[in-house]
Amino acid sequence: MNPELKRGEFAPGCSTAPQESSSNEANGGPDFLPTISGWELLRALARAGFTPVQRAGGLVVLRRDERAVIVRLGRRLVDATELRAVLDLAGIAKREFLGLLFH
């Protein structure tokens, strides 16, 4: 351990030093997305203008204009990674989605 460094400081060039975070405005809002159920996702997408066009088992296909999204229903929760992928396919920004979710 370098005696010139105090606790919580990092050596210059150290890869574990905290990085500058990108602006929340630049990437569409907060850096987090909640873990939600498929039904909550379906409800928020319906508020955004998506309509269900097909249902097969635990899957629902929603469509708006030329965009199509598949949502899983059931007991399984939709985590942030899957939610981010659905929002990318739907063309909805995180901030807009959170507004639809908590409307």
C-alpha positions as CSV (number, residue, x, y, z in Angstrom):
1,M,0.0,0.0,0.0
2,N,1.3,3.4,-0.9
3,P,2.0,5.4,2.3
4,E,1.2,8.7,0.6
5,L,-2.4,7.8,-0.1
6,K,-5.0,8.1,2.5
7,R,-7.9,5.7,2.9
8,G,-10.5,6.1,0.1
9,E,-8.0,7.7,-2.3
10,F,-6.8,6.0,-5.5
11,A,-3.4,6.1,-7.2
12,P,-3.2,8.0,-10.5
13,G,-4.1,5.7,-13.3
14,C,-5.7,3.1,-11.1
15,S,-8.5,1.2,-12.8
16,T,-10.6,1.1,-9.7
17,A,-10.9,4.9,-9.4
18,P,-14.5,6.2,-9.7
19,Q,-15.3,7.2,-13.2
20,E,-17.2,10.3,-14.2
21,S,-20.8,9.2,-14.7
22,S,-22.6,10.2,-17.9
23,S,-25.3,12.8,-17.7
24,N,-28.7,11.5,-16.9
25,E,-30.2,13.8,-19.5
26,A,-27.9,12.4,-22.2
27,N,-29.0,8.7,-21.7
28,G,-32.7,9.2,-21.2
29,G,-33.1,9.6,-17.5
30,P,-32.3,7.7,-14.3
31,D,-29.6,5.0,-14.5
32,F,-31.9,2.4,-12.9
33,L,-34.9,0.6,-14.0
34,P,-37.2,-1.2,-11.6
35,T,-38.0,-4.9,-11.6
36,I,-41.6,-5.2,-12.5
37,S,-44.1,-7.9,-13.5
38,G,-45.1,-8.6,-17.1
39,W,-48.6,-7.3,-16.3
40,E,-47.2,-4.0,-15.2
41,L,-45.1,-3.8,-18.3
42,L,-48.1,-4.6,-20.5
43,R,-50.1,-1.9,-18.8
44,A,-47.4,0.7,-19.3
45,L,-47.0,-0.2,-22.9
46,A,-50.7,0.0,-23.4
47,R,-50.6,3.6,-22.0
48,A,-47.9,4.3,-24.6
49,G,-50.3,3.3,-27.4
50,F,-49.3,-0.3,-27.9
51,T,-52.2,-2.7,-28.5
52,P,-52.1,-6.5,-28.1
53,V,-52.4,-8.3,-31.4
54,Q,-51.7,-11.9,-30.4
55,R,-51.4,-14.0,-27.3
56,A,-49.9,-17.5,-27.1
57,G,-49.5,-19.1,-23.7
58,G,-47.6,-16.7,-21.5
59,L,-46.6,-14.4,-24.3
60,V,-48.3,-11.3,-25.6
61,V,-47.4,-9.5,-28.8
62,L,-48.0,-5.8,-28.8
63,R,-47.8,-3.5,-31.8
64,R,-47.7,0.3,-32.4
65,D,-47.1,1.6,-35.9
66,E,-44.2,-0.5,-37.3
67,R,-42.9,-1.6,-33.9
68,A,-43.7,-4.9,-32.2
69,V,-42.8,-6.0,-28.7
70,I,-43.2,-9.4,-27.0
71,V,-44.0,-9.4,-23.2
72,R,-43.9,-12.4,-21.0
73,L,-46.7,-12.8,-18.5
74,G,-46.9,-15.0,-15.5
75,R,-45.1,-15.3,-12.2
76,R,-41.6,-14.3,-13.5
77,L,-40.5,-10.7,-13.0
78,V,-39.0,-8.6,-15.8
79,D,-35.5,-7.5,-14.7
80,A,-33.7,-4.3,-15.7
81,T,-31.8,-6.0,-18.6
82,E,-34.9,-7.4,-20.2
83,L,-36.8,-4.2,-19.6
84,R,-34.1,-2.1,-21.3
85,A,-34.3,-4.4,-24.3
86,V,-38.1,-4.1,-24.5
87,L,-37.9,-0.3,-24.2
88,D,-35.2,-0.2,-27.0
89,L,-37.5,-2.3,-29.3
90,A,-40.5,-0.1,-28.4
91,G,-38.6,3.1,-28.9
92,I,-39.5,4.5,-25.5
93,A,-37.0,6.4,-23.3
94,K,-36.5,5.4,-19.7
95,R,-37.9,8.7,-18.3
96,E,-41.0,8.4,-20.5
97,F,-41.5,4.7,-19.4
98,L,-41.2,5.6,-15.7
99,G,-43.9,8.2,-16.3
100,L,-46.1,5.7,-17.9
101,L,-45.4,3.1,-15.2
102,F,-46.2,5.3,-12.3
103,H,-49.1,7.2,-14.0
